[in-house]
Amino acid sequence: MWRQILQRLVVLGAMLLIVSLAAFSLPFMSDADPVRTILISRTGDPALSPEAIAALRVEMGLDRPFLVQYLAWLGDAFRGDFGYSFATRQPVASEIFRALTVSITLALTALGAAVLVALPLGTLAAMRPGGRLDGFTTLMIQAFVATPEYWFAPISILVFALYLHVLPSAGWHDWRSLVLPALALTLRPMAYFTQVTRAAMMDVLAAPYITAARSRGLGMSQAVLRHGVRNGSIPIVTFFALWLAGLLGGSVVVEVIFAIPGMGRLLYEAVVNMDIPVLQGAFVAIVTLSVLINTLADLAYLALNPALRVRHGH
């Protein structure tokens, strides 16, 4: 297992180097001149003198070769310094940290609720295939998968905020601000998690070790709880990691609708304002966390499934 951990760390380092190069190249791949953007943000005047542009270009080191610029930027990024936002003139690192804190809280709440519902529901549906609960589960999966966040979010605001007056419609103040956006984000992963759990548990229930446990006098529920839940929940680890990585920067619609200061909204505003330092820093932060999350999920998969360790000679 240690060899596999080392291999994944090497791959992780290589991927992060590629990500950093891609992030640094963003200004060079766009038509926007970062020097002009900075001067306009400072002065508010689009009429810029060539002398001012040339002086700032030298000050920022943009007159140096590409590789020299990249290595200097990489050294600063390694220390957590991504410069200052063009729009707010605040350190990019502090803005990303605040936004990530919000997005991680929102994503973990949504996915945690999804797992708490999906794991028992998918297990019970697998224990009685074709029954009423199984039919209800199938209907719920189809309904939730077909429910987009951009439709459910405004509907939930109309019902719970404007009509019932029990939850806030927007903002990020206390736990009540978390309920509606988390609910909007939890429906689709809940449906997928339930579907995956049901399929995995049906395979587990047909496995020989469950039959052996039943032959020793254990009831179906006891056999499932003692021997089946662990193996049946293994696919959830992978799906949880994928959804968590996706929600860190992919919940743009929900964060904009509910005015939540997370990574999705930060990216949206950075694109609108052509805020290149924020785009660079956010890109590195999101992809780095996504790679780390998926690496940890792979290691957790190995820990939960001893057969994989045996297959690799451990």
N, C-alpha and C positions, 0 to 999 in steps of 0.2 A: 504493500500500500504506500510506503514511503517513496518508492520509485515513481509511482503514479502521481503523488503529490509534487515531487520535484519536476516531473514532466509538465504538469499543468502550470507550475510557477514559471517555467521557461517560456511556455506558450503565452502566458499572461503578460510577461515582460515584453515579448515581441509585439503582441497586439497593442499594448499601451504605447509603444514607440511609434507604431503606425498611426494610431489615433492622434498622438501629439503632432505628427507631421501633417496629417489631414487638417487638424484644427488650425495650425499655424498658416496653412496654405489658403484658408478661407478668403482673406483680403485679396490675394493674388488671383483667385478664381472669379471674383466679382468685378463689376465695372466701376464700383465705387473706389475713390481714392481716399485711403484712411487719413492722409494728411489734410485734405480739403474738408473731410467730415469733422475732424478735430477742430480745425480753425473756425469752421462755421458754428460749431457748438460753443466755442469760446466767445466769439464776437457777435454771432447772430447776423452777420453780414455775408451774403453769398458772393459779393465782389471782393475777391482776394488778390493781393499783389503777388506776382511771381517771386519776389524777394522773400516774402513771409512764408510762402510754401516751401521754397528751397531751404530756408533757415530751419524750419520745423522738421523737414525731412532729414537734415543732418543731425539735429538734436535727438530725434528718435532712432537714429542709426539706420534709416531706410536706404541710405546711399551705399551701405555695405553689401557684400555678396550675400546671396540667399542663404547659403549654408551657415555663414557667420551669424546672420540674423536669427536663424532657427536655433542654433546652439545657445545663443544668449537668451532667447525666449524660453527655451526648454529649461535652462538653469533657473530662471525666475519661476517658471511654472512648477518645477520640482519643489521649490520652497513655498508654493502656494500663492505666488504673486502673479496675477493675471492683468495687472495694471488697473486703470480707472475707467469707469463707465463713461461713455461719451454723453449719455443723457442725464445721469444723476450726479456724475463726478464723484461717486463713492467708490471705494475699493471693490473690484469685481468679486474677490474671494468672499468678502463679508456678505454681499448680496446673494451669491450662490449658496452660502451656508444657511442663510435665513430661509431661502426658497426651498432648499433641500429638506430642511427640518419640517417644513409644512407638508411637502409632497410625500415624504416618508411616513409621516404620521397619518396622512389621508390614505395612502396606499395600504399600509399595514392594517388599518382599521377596516377598510373595504375587503381586503383579502382574508383577514382573520374571520370576519363575519361569514364570508363565503365558505371557508373551510368548516366552520362550526355547524353550518347547515348542511353542506354537501356530504361530509363524511358519514354522519349517521343516516341521512336520507338515502344516499346511494347504496349504503350497506343494507338497509332494510328492504330497499327495492330489489336488490340482488337476491336476498333470501327468499323472496316470494315473487319470482318472475311471472308476469302475466296477471298479477293481482291488482286490486284497486290502487294500492299505493304506488305500484310500478306504473300504472297508467297515469296517475296524477303526476308522478315524477317526469315521465316522458312529455306530458303536456306542458309542465313548468319549464322544462329545458327548451322546448320549441318556442315558448312565449318569451322567455328571458333572452335567448339568443337573438331573437328578432326585435328586441327593444333597444334602440340606439340611445346613447346618453344624451344627445342633443335634443331628443324628444322628451325623454323622461324628466330631465332636469327642470325645464320650465313648467311642466305639468305638476311636479312635486312642489314647486314654489307657489303655484296658483292654489293648490289644495292646502298645504300645511302652513304656508306663511300668510297668504292673502285672505284665504277663506277661514281656516281654523285658528289662525294666529297662535300657533303653538311652537313654531320654529322660525328662526330668522331667515330672511330670503337671501342674504349675502353677507360677506365679511368673514373675518377670522378673529373671534373674540374668546369664546369658551367652547365647552364640549357640545353645546347646542348647535354651534356653527358647523360642526363636523358631521352631523347626522344626515342631512339631505345630500351633500356631495358624496359622502361615503355610500349612501344608499344607491345613488345613481351609478356609481362605479362598481358596486358589488354584484349587480344582477347578472351580467354576462359571465364573469368568472365563476359565479355560483353555479350557473347552468353547466358550464364546461366541467367544473370540478365534480359535480354530481354525476354527469355522464361518464367521466373517466373512472370515478370510484365504483359505480355500478358495474362497468365492464370488468374492472380489475377484480372486484369481489366475486363476480360470477366465475372467473377463472380460478380464484382461490378456493371457492367452495367445491369446485370439481377436482381439486388437487388431492393426491393420495394421503397427505398428512392430515387433512381434515377428516377423511374417511377413517383413518386410523384413530384419530381423537374421538370420533363418534363411537367407534367400536369399543373404546375403553370406558364407555358409559357417559361421556360428556354430552350434554344437550347441544343443539345447534347454536344457540346464543353463546354458551360458554366456549364452544370450539372456535367460534368466530372471534370472540373477545380475546381469547388466550393465544390463538395461533394465526388468525386470519387478518386482523386489523392492521398489524404491522406490515405484512406483505401487500395488502390491498391499498395501503396508503402511500406506497413508494412512488407511484406515478404522480401523486399530488405534489410531491417535493419538486419535481421537475416543472410541473405546470405553475406552481406557486412562484418559483424563481423567474420563470418567463414573464408571468403577469406583473410581478413586482418590478422587474427591469423595465417593462413597457410602460407602466404607470408613472415611473419617476419623471419622465419627460413627455409622456404621451397623453396625459389627462388635460390637454390644452382647453378643450371645449368646456369641460366641467369647471375648471378653474377660472376661465373667463366669465362664464355665466354666473357663477357664485361669487365672483370678485375675490378669489382666494389667492394670496401672494405666494404661490408655489412655483415650481420649475416650469410648468407649462405656460403659465401667464408670463413669467420672466422671459422665456424664449419668444413668446408672441410679441411682447413689447420690444424686445431687442431686434426682431426682424423688422417691425414697423419703423423703428428709429434708426435702423442700420447701425446698431450699437455693436461693433465688431469685437471689442474686448469681452463683452458679456457673451456673445455668441461663441467665441473661442473657449472661454472658461466653462460655460455651460455644456458645450459639446464634450469637452474632456471629462468633466465631472460625471455626466450621465453615462457615457460609454464606459468609463473606468468602473463605476459602480455596477453597471450591467454585467461587465466581464467578471468582476469579483463575485457578484451574486450567483452567476451561473457556474463559476468554478467551485464555490462553496456547495452549490446544489449537487454537482457531480460527486464531490467528496462525501456529502451526506447520503447520496444514492449508494455509494460503495459501502458506507457504514451500515446502512439498513439492509443491504442485500449481500449476505456472505457469499452467495454463489458466484458473484462477480469477482471477489477477491480470490476465490479458489480457482476460477477460470484463468486468472492472470498469474497463478503460481504463488499466491500469498496465503 
